[in-house]
Amino acid sequence: MPFAALTYDVKSGHEKEIMEVFRSFRRVRSPVVADAAGRPEATILSTAVFIRDATLVRVIEYEGDLDAVARFMADQPGVREFEERIAPYLSRPRDTGTTEGFVATFRRSLLTPVVQFSVRDRQ
């Protein structure tokens, strides 16, 4: 299963406030990402968030199409609420008010994968 890592440009010194925003995040209604016809395009398997000073990284483990995951996340009420709540702690604003802006921000925030290992690869 691939991983995607996204960065957030946050203001240093607000780690506790940022942690609270993430802790109160409303999860997506389903981990299954479907297209307009209801066919599965991807599945979000897990997420994790890490912070130190002005460095914040969200890691997503998924199966399927990562662009579909980004489009799906853009339309989730909890994600929209999260984006509003995190905005005061960002050192660089994120254009996430529209699906197109969210997807573009998602892509810009992606870290380049160097290597991914899993015990599943040994089977």
N, C-alpha and C positions, 0 to 999 in steps of 0.2 A: 504494500500500500504506500503510495507516495505521500510526502509531507510538503506543505507550503508554509513558508515563514514570512510574515508581514511585519514591517516596522511602523512605529508611530513616533513622530517627532514630538516629544513631550517636554514640558518645563521641569527642570530639575528642582527638587525640593517639595514636590507635590505627590510623592510616592504614595502616601497614605490615602489621599483623596482619590487618586487614580485607582488604587487597589479597591477602594469602596465602589467606584463606578463599575469595575469589572465584576466584583462580587454580587452586585445587585442586577446583573445582566439577565434579562428574560431570554431563556433559551428559545431557539427556533421551534416551530410547532412540530416539525418532523425532520429527521436526519436525511430523509430521502428527497432528492432534488429531482423534480419531474418537469418535463417540457409542457408546452401548452396543451398537448393531447393527453397528458397524464402518464407518458412513458418515462421511466427512470433514466436520468442522465448521469447522476452521481449520487454518492452517499457520503455524508460527513460522519466520520468514524469517531473522531475525538479532537479536542482543542486544548491548548495550554497557553498560558500567558506568563511572561517573565519580565521583570523590571529591575533596573538599577540606574539610579540617577536619571539622566535624560534618555536612557535607552530602554525602549519597550518593544518586545517582540511577541507576536501571537503566532503559534504554530497550529496548523490544521492538518490532521491526517484524514485523507479522503480516498475514495475510489471514483473513477470516471472523469468527467470533464470539469477542469478547474474554472473555466469561464462560466459554466453553468452554475457552479457553486457561488461565484461572485454575483451573478444576476439574482440568484435565489436569495442570498443574504441581503441584497439591496432592497428587497421588497418585504422583509420581515419587520413587523412592528417593534420588536425588542431591539433590533439592530438600529432602526431609526431613532428610537429613544436613547440608546447608548451613544450614538453619534452626537446627539444634542448635549448629553451630559458630559461627554469627554472634551467637548470643544474648548471650555475655558482653560484646560490644562495642556493644550497643544501649543507647541512653539511655532508650528507651521499649520495653518488651517487646512482642513480636508474638504474637498468639494464632493460631498456625499448626499446632497439634497435631492438628486435625481438618480434614476437607475444608471444612466450613462456616466454621470459624474462619479458615482460610487464605484462602478466597474473600472473606470480609468484610474481612480485613486487606488483601488485594490491592486491593479497591475503595477502601478508605479511603486507601490509599497513592498512588492515581492522581493525577497532576497534570492540571489542566484543559488540554487542547490549545488553543493560541491560533491557530497557523497551521502547516500542513505543506505544504512544497513538494517537488516531485520532478521530475526531468527526464522521467519517465514521463507527467506531466500535460501535457506539451507535444505529445505525439503525437496 
